[in-house]
Amino acid sequence: MVATMNSVLRPRWAEWENVTAPSLVVYAEPGMFTAQEAAEFINRGRDVKRVDLAGASPDGHLDSFDSRIIALRTFLLA
């Protein structure tokens, strides 16, 4: 698990900056990224929609399931 996390936490800006598909980025509040890191990720993307799940843990996909589903549906149906 540590090896997987280390590879994910390494910035891969060139790959991210070349994504042309609309992207939804969902952050938990508070999350594992600083406000500056989260903003940089959004700013470097091309067509990015950001959603912050208030009160969610880093496991926001579990403890803020309904909010996450609403964000996903809104994004997909826009």
N, C-alpha and C positions, 0 to 999 in steps of 0.2 A: 504494500500500500504506500509506503514512504517513497519508493522509487517512482511509482505512478504519479503521486502528488508533485514530486520534484520536477518531473518532465512537464507537467501541466503549468506549474508556476513560473516556468521560464518564459519570458516574453517572446512571442513569435509575430512581431509586428508586420513583417513583410507578407506573411500569409494572411493575416487579418485584414490588412489594408487592400488586399486584392479580392476580397469577397465582394461580389457585386449583387448578390441576392439580398432582398430586404431581410433584416435581422432583428430579432427581439432579444434584448438582454435584460434579464431579471435579476435584481440584486435583493438580498435580504438586508434589513436594517436592524441591528448592525450586522455587517458581514465580515468576510475575511479580507476584503480589500479596503484600503484607505479611500477617502473621498477623492483624493487626487488620482489614485490609480484607476478608480472606476470612471472618473471623468475623462482621463486620457484614453481609456479603452473606447468609450463612446465617441470621442472626438476623432479618433483615428479610423473609425468605421465609415463606410460610405453611405449606407441607407439604414440607420440604426434607430430603433425605438427603444427607449429605456423605461423600465417599470421598477419601482422600489416597493418591496413588500414590507410595510410598516409592521414592526413587532415580530417579524419572522426571525428564526434562527438561521444559521448556515444550512440547516436542513429545511429550508422554506418550502421545498417541494413536498414535504411531509406535514409540517405544522401549519402551513398557510396554503393548503391545497386549494381551497375554494378561490382565494384571491389570485392564485397562480393560474387557475383554469379560466377565470374571468379575463385576466390579462392576455392569455393565449388566444382565447376566442375573439376578443376585441381586435387583436393584431391580425389574425387570420381572416376575419370578415371585413377588414377595412379596405 
